[in-house]
Amino acid sequence: MLELGQNAAPAGDLIYDVTEANFMADVVEASNEVPVIVDFWATWCGPCKTLIPMLEAAVTKAKGAVKLAKIDVDQNQQLAAALAQQGLPLQSVPTVVAFVKGRPIDMFQGAVPQSQLDAFITKVIEAGGGDASGGLDDALAAAEEMLADGAFEDAAQIFAAVIDEDPANAAAYAGMARCQIAAGELDQAEAVLNGVPAEVSTAAPIEAAFAQLELARQAANSGPLDELKAALAADENNHQARFDLAQALHAAGQVEEAVDQLLDLFKRDREWNDGAAKQQLFTIFDALAGNDPIVLNGRRKLSSLIFA
């Protein structure tokens, strides 16, 4: 079995202070690579002084599976206010928020016992697709290579073997589902994902597989590109045509072009169809690797529009 983080990263790469200037780069974008835990604290806060060394020790122990970003709310009031407007409850400190793939996925407030903190760290690592206990990485890597080469059945057998050894391995369940999606067996893929154990049902690989399944179903019903382009050319404010065109572009493998159309739609009317453009963007981002340039550029542009 492999041990997690055998090559430890320098502490400065794992634990750092964040300000308004580098929040997007060092929290949102960085969380596409590895989960980032953000500690909102203040110098006058007694519980903060207790929690910070506990957080630092837990993150150091994880050896690169998670990072810690510390934000002094008094020194970054504008950032704290902007995040509060986006729905983060930052009325009290300490508040600890975990970011995975550019979005907050879990949080707690106040100083907590070490056991609760360790459980939180483990949950965040697993939500980011990491293995908090170590192991089976080589088998998963081999299965992923087979899947990329089109050997769906062989890959599925390896993913199934990993599940036999680790029944709560989110990456293996997601891999099984992606094998079914690649083979065009969408109902079977949905059955695999619906059978995932509850404790890992919200893990990043599972959410990514669900996103890929949704996009695959959309592709089966997408309209002709030429007709949709003509409809949009006739009326650039035809939001439905622009949204349908984005779906068709994605189905045709033109992912970056699809993202551009959705960003344009969000800029024109972010509330159209209950925020459909933003939701579709998140679906596309979730389906891709967190470090994909399309994801990084798309999230950056979307965040700029949201905070504009």
Secondary structure, 3 states (H helix, E strand, C coil): CCCCCCCCCCHHHHEEECCCCCHHHHHHHHHHCCCEEEEEECCCCHHHHHHHHHHHHHHHHHCCCCEEEEEECCCCHHHHHHHHHCCCCCCCCCEEEEEECCEEEEEEECCCCHHHHHHHHHHHHHHCCCCCCCCCHHHHHHHHHHHHCCCHHHHHHHHHHHHHHCCCCHHHHHHHHHHHHHCCCHHHHHHHHHCCCHHHCCCHHHHHHHHHHHHHHHHHCCCCHHHHHHHHHHCCCCHHHHHHHHHHHHHCCCHHHHHHHHHHHHHHCCCCCCCHHHHHHHHHHHHCCCCCHHHHHHHHHHHHHHCC
